[in-house]
């Protein structure tokens, strides 16, 4: 018997519940405390999803296959052989999902476009029906008063691009730029923020180094380094395509899962070490994007495996951006060291707390330090948290509720650190929670639920979880709940 059950046995829970609620009046200390835990006026509260994870409808309106369709068709590649053929059936239920956004008070929605809906072969003649879904969805979204942020690439490369090797080829980078140009011509009358791509290191490593994600390849360090470089070239070309083809006032950025280096104890020495670590541990993508060069330590570490590149490549990769998106999940703890690098990583003990997804180690400090480092190192003036959330082993109660207090614990602790950063002048302009609804979680299939809305995958019924009610209150207060 644990302490909670012992308290229930004694009737203590009931007695506590029976106590009168404390009224919050204008003179109540709770009022000022709430103000102090608030966010600036105009701060954007949103949610995020991606096309392959939620849309379903893999062949409707002429959509071509993506690498994730092909990868997940091999049953051993994903949990219990799950694939994204249904996702959350958002393709047919987008109105219902936008109604959920309205109910929650969500102000922004970050979605991604399926490249193979628009160009089934990756290049060539566009599919005129490919826009039909996005046109209907965006019109409904705007009518609901929700501001769209559009990600052009969230891992679902058209399968046809594998004929040239996928991101192993610069032809794919050029094709991505062509697709991006076509997309922003069509969308920038309604979409004012475009994200070129999401999580470069994740889709490169998962897809080309470890084989755990599509396209499921296990390549050498040298090839993986070149793949990363080709992806960055594609990003730079896409930025230029957006600038050349979008309507006036359109902004463009990238969403990066930057390594969140946190000082294990906040001393000046450890903070300086964590900042140095941030630059070096993000040397594959964020550092060259911001500086137009690979760090010396990065190239030295790769040695003969370093990518081949030109000065023109680096200028292209570092094309100035309007904003940076950060996907913040787990921390990397850092302390100062006498080693030449000046820092060392503090390993996680076996007892370190994790969420339901075993890779997700609890570390709210990353929500403070990642944007803090980004501002300090590179003077970024517009930052968005483009993903943050947690999987939970959600099981509905007999009454149909989902009481995911673990997810609330996660979200509250991370938002506390975000509020700390914003209160110190770090220019974070918005927070997009991952995710609006439960969905297909890549190679984990449908086992991992990240949504603040529960999806019954048999009926596709949506039910807002307790965490959704928590987020609704955060949005209403523009502050911590």
Secondary structure as GFF3:
##gff-version 3
##sequence-region A 1 481
A	DSSP	alpha_helix	3	9	.	.	.	ID=ss1
A	DSSP	alpha_helix	12	18	.	.	.	ID=ss2
A	DSSP	alpha_helix	29	36	.	.	.	ID=ss3
A	DSSP	beta_strand	44	48	.	.	.	ID=ss4
A	DSSP	alpha_helix	51	54	.	.	.	ID=ss5
A	DSSP	three_ten_helix	60	62	.	.	.	ID=ss6
A	DSSP	alpha_helix	67	73	.	.	.	ID=ss7
A	DSSP	three_ten_helix	75	77	.	.	.	ID=ss8
A	DSSP	three_ten_helix	79	81	.	.	.	ID=ss9
A	DSSP	alpha_helix	90	104	.	.	.	ID=ss10
A	DSSP	beta_strand	108	112	.	.	.	ID=ss11
A	DSSP	alpha_helix	115	118	.	.	.	ID=ss12
A	DSSP	alpha_helix	130	143	.	.	.	ID=ss13
A	DSSP	beta_strand	147	153	.	.	.	ID=ss14
A	DSSP	three_ten_helix	159	164	.	.	.	ID=ss15
A	DSSP	three_ten_helix	166	168	.	.	.	ID=ss16
A	DSSP	alpha_helix	170	187	.	.	.	ID=ss17
A	DSSP	beta_strand	193	198	.	.	.	ID=ss18
A	DSSP	alpha_helix	200	204	.	.	.	ID=ss19
A	DSSP	pi_helix	205	209	.	.	.	ID=ss20
A	DSSP	alpha_helix	221	245	.	.	.	ID=ss21
A	DSSP	beta_strand	251	256	.	.	.	ID=ss22
A	DSSP	beta_strand	260	263	.	.	.	ID=ss23
A	DSSP	alpha_helix	268	281	.	.	.	ID=ss24
A	DSSP	alpha_helix	286	291	.	.	.	ID=ss25
A	DSSP	alpha_helix	296	302	.	.	.	ID=ss26
A	DSSP	three_ten_helix	303	305	.	.	.	ID=ss27
A	DSSP	alpha_helix	311	317	.	.	.	ID=ss28
A	DSSP	beta_strand	323	327	.	.	.	ID=ss29
A	DSSP	beta_strand	331	336	.	.	.	ID=ss30
A	DSSP	beta_strand	343	345	.	.	.	ID=ss31
A	DSSP	alpha_helix	365	378	.	.	.	ID=ss32
A	DSSP	beta_strand	383	387	.	.	.	ID=ss33
A	DSSP	alpha_helix	405	423	.	.	.	ID=ss34
A	DSSP	beta_strand	428	434	.	.	.	ID=ss35
A	DSSP	three_ten_helix	442	444	.	.	.	ID=ss36
A	DSSP	beta_strand	453	455	.	.	.	ID=ss37
A	DSSP	beta_strand	462	464	.	.	.	ID=ss38
A	DSSP	alpha_helix	466	477	.	.	.	ID=ss39
###
